[in-house]
Amino acid sequence: MRTLLAAILLVAACGGGDVATETPAPEEAAESIEARALRLAKETLIIDGHVDLPYRLHHMATNGEPMPDLSVHGEKGDFDAARAKAGGLDAPFMSIYIPAKHQKEGGAKALADSLIDNVEGLIEKWPGEFAKAHSPAQVQANFEGGRISLLLGIENGAALEDDIANVKHFFDRGVRYITLTHGKDNLICDSSYADTNTWGGMSDYGRKVVAEMNRLGILVDISHVDDETFFEVMKISSKPVIASHSSLRHFTPGFERNMSDDMVRALAENGGVVMINFGSTFISRDANEWRSSKMAEQERFSAANKDAPAEAADKNIKAWYQENPLPFATTADVGNHIDRVVQLVGIEHTGLGSDFDGVGNSLPVGLKDASGYPGLIQNLLERGYSDQDIAKLCSGNLLRVWLAQNNSR
């Protein structure tokens, strides 16, 4: 097993924009690339920046569905212990997702606390499978002990409400990143999914939030923010930041939720990491255009049937799906995004942020759930990536940024 120190040293080793290659030792030459990929997935610490299991379980409970057995391979969802171990996933960030509606209705902080309670409940229920981890050292210890670290990241800073003291509250609860906003502008900043431009980037409160996150040691996550917010964060953050589950606009022109080449360069200059989202609509131009067409159809139906019940809209879009199936991306498309980051800024600034359980049925062929990491690693090996490159991508880069926060414990 790799040690934490080894992973960090790999990031500090000579890098640059080119993918490193290595010649296998004679005794390794007979190992197939498939076997090598599986071995690397099991031997390398893999951190995933974004898994939406907590809100999936919350949604199930709200609808009266029983808690699934997360120790075995499930029929629903994308993540459980069995599939994670099959794929080599060691430390997923559990997304503490706060829907934008709570920004108006209230209850954002309470929901975040409830979802954190639920994650802690999973650890109590399956202590042989899952463990807490609030620091890189704890992640390493769990890795060596064969347990999956359930890390905590809040998706939507609305959970902070209007009280800066809540940043420390959530740090004390184990939260180690906060995505500043989500689908709509909030009290902190503007969203890439909105066109309201409430703040023209960040609010005064938002600047204080970033400063407090820097002080405490919580990673600033710029996934979901608009471009103005992003570049302002680059100016004011004293610590490296992350994009926990974003891909590249180069492959999806006009999709502001993804990052432009200039944004990738700026993030690298900041010392940060782009953690690639696996969703087909994030990584494939065809799938992204399909998403736009679906949204246009929903708007068309709503405009033409203003008094129709929600069931009619659901029936209409299901019929549209039948005639217009989603053109799924593939594992190779994920590899293309990783390649692009490497070409722009080097291997030291990319990572994995699947968005499992958060992108519905849009996951790519070959990466349909948490068991799929070996296939992605194989694709990268076929492109010439070395074992050291894989270690940086899977965890070394994120660990470097996490340790740079200084105050995680």
N, C-alpha and C positions, 0 to 999 in steps of 0.2 A: 504494500500500500504506500502511496505517496504521503509524505509528511506535509504539514502546513508550511514549514520553512522551505521545503523543496519547491512547493507551488509558487511561493513569493519570489524565490531566487530565480525561477524560470522567467518571471515577468521582468526582472531586472537584467536578465541576460541580453546580449546583443540582439537588437530587433530591427526595426525599420519597416518599410512597406512591403518587402518581399517575403514570400512564404518560405520558411526554411525547409530543407529536405535532409534526409539522413540515409545512409546506407546500412541496411540491416546487418547485424553480426551473422557469421556463418551459421551458427546454431539457430538463428531466427529466420533464415532465408526460406525455410520450408513452410513457415506459418502462412496460411492463407490470409488474404486481406480481410475476409469476413471474420475469421478467428481473431485476428489482431484487433479489429474494431471492437469485438465483444470483450476481449481481454482489457482493452483500454477503458471501455465503459465501466467495467467492474473495478479496475485498479485505480482509476482517476477519480478524485473528488469532483462530483458534478453538482453545481448550484444552478437552479433555475430561478430567474428573477420574478416570475409571476405565475401563480396557479390559483384559480378562483374557486377552490374547493369550499371555503367557509360559506360563501354566499350561496353556492349550490345546495349545501346542506341546510342552510337557513330557509331557502325557498322550498325545499322538500318538506321541512318541518311545518312551514306555514300552510302548506297544502295537505297536511295530515299524512304524509308519507313516512314510513318508518326509517330510522337510521340504518344505512347500509353497513355491512360488515367490511370495514376498510382494511382488514388484514388479508383478505382474499381477493382474487381477480373478479371485479364487478362487471355487471352487464351494462351499467349506466355510467355516464361520466367518463372522465379521461384519467383520473388519478386515484390510486389506492396503493397500499404498501406492496402488494404482490406485483403490480405492474411497474411501480417505481424500482423495486429491487431487480426485476427482470431487465429493466433498461439501464440500471446503474445510477439512478437519480438519488442523490444523497441528502440534498438540502434545498428543498423548494421554499421560496417565499410564499407564504399563505397570504392571499390578498384579502385585506379587510376592506371590502368594497362598500362604499357609501353612495347609493343612488342620488342623483342631483335633486330629486324631489324633496329630500330632507333639508335642503338649503332654505326652502320656504316653509315646509311643514314643521320643521324642528325635529329633534330626536337623533341628530347625526352622531353626537358623542355617545349617546346611550346605545345606539346600534353598534358602533365600533367596539365599545366595551363588551357588548353581548357576543359579538363575533369572536373577539379575543378569548372570552370565557369558553366559547365552544371549541376553539382550537386547543386550549388547555385541557378541555374535557376529552378530546381525542387522545391526547398523550396519557391521561389518567386511565382511559379505557383500554388502550393498547400499548402499555409501557414497553413491551418487548419489540415493538415496531417503530414507535415514534419517541422523540425526545425534544425538550426545549433547547434552544440555543440563542443566546443573546450576544455572542462574540465569536470571532473566528476560532479561538481556542476551543470553545465548546462544540463548534461544528466539527472540528478535527477529532475531538474526543469521541463524539457520537459516531463519526465515520469509522474510527478504529474499533468501536464497540459494536458495529453492525446495525446501528439504529439510524433512522431517517430524522434529520433535524427539521422541525417545522418552524421556520423563520417567520417573522411578522413584518408586513409592509402595508401601510394604509393607502388605499386607492381613493383619493379625493380628500384634500385638506379641509373640506367642509366639516370633517370630524372634529376639527379644532374649534369649530363655531367662532365666536368672536373673543375668545379668551386665550391670550398668549401662554398662560400657565398650563394649558392643555398640551403644549408641546412636551413639557417635562412629564406630565401625567402619562402620556403614551410612551415616552422613552422608558419610564420606570416600569411600564407594563411589558417592555420588551420589543417595542416597535423600532425597527432599524432603517426604514425608509418611509417617506411620505410622498405620494404623487400629489403635486400641488393642486390639481383640479381634475375634473373628469369631463362629462359631456356638456356642461354649461359653465359659464363664468361663475365664480364664487367670490367670497370675500377676499381671497388671496390674489387671484389673477384671472386672466381670460383663457378660454378653452379653444382648442383647435377645431372642435366640432360646432362651435357657435359663431355667429356673425354679429353679435351684439356689441363687441368691442367695449365692454363696460369701463375698463381701466386704461385701455391703450397699452396693455402689458400687465404690469403688476400694480397693486394698491400699496399704499403706505403700510398697511397692516401686513401685506404679503412680504414686503421687504424685511419687516421685523421678524416674521416667521422664519424666513431663510436664515437670518442672522442667528436666531435662537437654535435652529436645527444645526447649524455649523458649530455653535458653542457646545451643544450637548453631545454631538456625535451621531446625529440622524442623517442618513443620506438624503439629499435632495433629488427627487425623481422628476424629470421633465417630460415623461410620457404624458400625452394629452394636452399639454399647454400649447398656446399659439406661438407663432414665430417671434412676436414682439416680447412675450414673456420669456421665451427661451434665451434670447440674446441679452435681456436684462439680467437673468439669473447668471449667465456667464460673466457678467461684469461685477456682480455683487457677492457671489458665493466665494468664500475664502477656502473652501474645500472642494475636491473633485466631486462631480455629480454623476448620476446615472440616468439612462433611459431604460427603465426596467422591462419594458415590453414594446419596443418600437422597431420598425423596419425602415427601409430607405425609399425616399420619394423618387429616386432615379428610376425605379422600376414601376412606380405608380404615379405618373405625373399628375399634379394637381391635388393629390391627396395629402392635405396638410397634417393629418394625424401622423404620417411618417416624417422622417427627417431628410432635409436637403443635404447635398454634399457640403455646403458651407457650414451647416449645423454640425455635421459629423466632424469637420475639421476643428471647429470651435470647441466642441466637446473634448476632442483629443488634446487640444492645447490646454484645456482646463484640467487634464489628467483623467477624464472620466471614461465610461464604458457604455457602448450601445449594445443592449441585450436584445437580440433579434426575436421578434414576434413570429410565431409559426402560422398564424391564420392565413388562409388562402387569399383573402381580400387584402391582406397587408403585403403579400410577397409576390403576387401575380397580377400583371396588368389586366389580363382577361378577367380574372376573378374580381378585381377592383371595379372594372367597368360593369360587370354583372351586378355588383352591389349598387352602383349608381342607377342602373336600369330598374332594379327592384324598388329602390326608394322613389323613383319617378312614378312607377306604377302605383305605389301606395298613395302618393300625393294625388295622382289622377283619379283614383277610385274615391278618395275622401272628398275631393272637390265636386265630383259628379254625384256623390251619394251622401250628402251632408247629414241626412237624418237616419242613415242606415245603422243598425246595431253593430257592435264590435265583431259579433260572430260573422256578419256578412263580409267584413273586411278580411277576417282571417280566412274565410272560405275562398275569397277572391285571390289572395296572395298564394294560397296553397295550389290553386288551379294554375296560377302563373308559374309557380315552381315546376309543376309537371311539364309545362311547355318550354320552360327555360331553366334547365338544370344548371347548378353551379359548376363551372369548369374548375375542378380542384387543382390546386398547385401540387408540387411534388417535393420530396426531400431535396432534390437538386435545386429547386428555387430558393430554399433556405440557404443552401450552400452558395448560391449566387450573391445573396445579400452579405453573407460573411466575407466572400471574396471582395466585394465592393468596399467594405470597410477596410479590409487589409490593404487594398490598392491605394486607398485614400490616405490612411493614417497608420497602418501597421497592425499586426496581430494583437498588440497590447491593448487595444481599445474596443474589443468586441466580446460578446458573451451570449448567453442563451436566456430568453424570456418568453417561453412557449405561449403563455396565455391559455394553458389547458383549463378546461371547464369554463372558459370565458368567451370563446369564439364559436360556440354552438357546434354545428356539424361542418364547419368550414376548414377543419384541419387538413393538411395535405396528405396525399397518398404516401404511405410509408412513415407518417408521424401522427397517427390517429390517437395515440395516447402515450402515457409515460413510459411505455416499454420500447419506444421507438428511437431512443438516443443512439444505440449501436449502429443503426442504419445511417443516421446522419454522420456519425464519426467515420463510417466506411466511405461515404461519399467524399468527405474531406480528405481522407487518406488517398483516395483515388486521384484527387486533385494535386497531391504532392505535399500535403501538410504533414509535419513531423509529429512524433509523440509529444515533444515539448510544446508545439503549437496547440495541440489538442488540450494539454493541461492548462495552458493560459486561457484558452477559450472557455473551457468547462468550469474553471473556478479561480485560477490564478489572478486574472485581471480584476475580477470583482473583489477578491480578498485584498488585493493591493489598495483598491479604492476604499474598502471598508476600514482597513487598518489606518488609512490616512485621516480618518475622522477623529482618531486619537482617543476618544472618550468612551468607546463601546466597552462594555464590561460583561 
